[in-house]
């Protein structure tokens, strides 16, 4: 985005040479520091508290998560199909700052990354042979179970995910670039709160956005470092351990801090491009080296099955069964995506100025979903083919730990060692870009909407994200994954409530904007005949 466009967005009043907003920065920092100290000093009590909170959400509020995420998807589809779709995200004469190719690439790199590599094999194999969804009737290990496994994996990574991001991104883009408000979460509530967004209520909203973003990013970082340790175990026999994982977090957080200092253009942009290139090459290699025709057929069938069952799958609450499975999978994903949404939504908003609402929703909802489905099918279906028609080996690794699944699958293909190393490089790269981008979003909120916050505060948030990831790792179970799931589910609840209110704010603002546009159009149409008559009188007087 050009400097001229960035300067069009209002900035809240900040304080000190670090340009921070004290009423947001210090409460956010206090919450994070308090969390870290509690987790370090009271490790066992901390873990039990997290587990109890997750149990409460699973058993009491699971239905709320299911309903809320379904509402987000219905809402964005309604906006795209309604007359509101022609509203432009910026002035009426604004045009997009980026090409479609660049726009799509940046959206995908922001919304996915580490998690997609972690679960692309582990989730389908788990649903297929280890722990199938309670509602499925297919027997574990069968072709029917494979179909259901891919359907539920598509469900967790598909349209609902991007609908959550759209709600935040659309609100921020509209209020920042069309209404000139700060590019922070508080601005999305202007139709509800008015000028009160500049006071304590707005500060509380931005503080919640920072904490949610930090936990969402920390979840990705934690999963990534656990998988990196597993990759090292497969390639150089470095056995998984908490000490190794904490050391990896420290090393990669240090690299991320260097990326922060280098800035967006020299740091995160180049690294993101390299990650996307390597990811694409890895997908292409697996497609060619694996069961190519089977994968292509599966992509078509999986997509059709997903669309055929999307309504039933979306509203399933497992009311007659224990909610453990849904808590471990669906609620974890919904909490993760929701807590991640302030980060991804703001990133998408920054690169979407000038597009119409319909163009924004269609592009963000469909294109990344299609790319994600291709990625999941290539990785997941290759692993399922190995188990159904080959020698297997992936199920055993997945049973031992989810983070082993990807490398067990790669090991069965040609050049397994090389592709495993490439996968680890991609994971490390996504680790750095996620930390860098997340720290930038946190700092934008903490600095009152400044799109180019100072380097010292960005370093603070980068270190904070790595530290929180380490604390969650220490609080986790045997695999280290449990605490990340719990953190996402817990922090997602208040942000989900905030996003529901945001939907109402968006609708109210769009309704008023469209009414104003129609009033201007009617005023223009009434003025046009008078202008024509004036010209006619002039020409007649001149004798023409």
FENRAGI-V653750 format. One record per helix or strand of 2 or more residues. SS is the DSSP state (H for helix, E for strand). FROM is the first residue (numbers start at 0). TO is the last residue. Records with the same first field share a line. If there is no record, write none. Layout:
SS: FROM-TO, FROM-TO
This chain:
H: 2-5, 21-40, 42-80, 82-85, 99-110, 113-129, 142-156, 158-176, 184-197, 199-235, 241-261, 263-288, 291-307, 309-313, 323-349, 356-388, 393-399, 401-410, 415-445, 454-474, 481-541
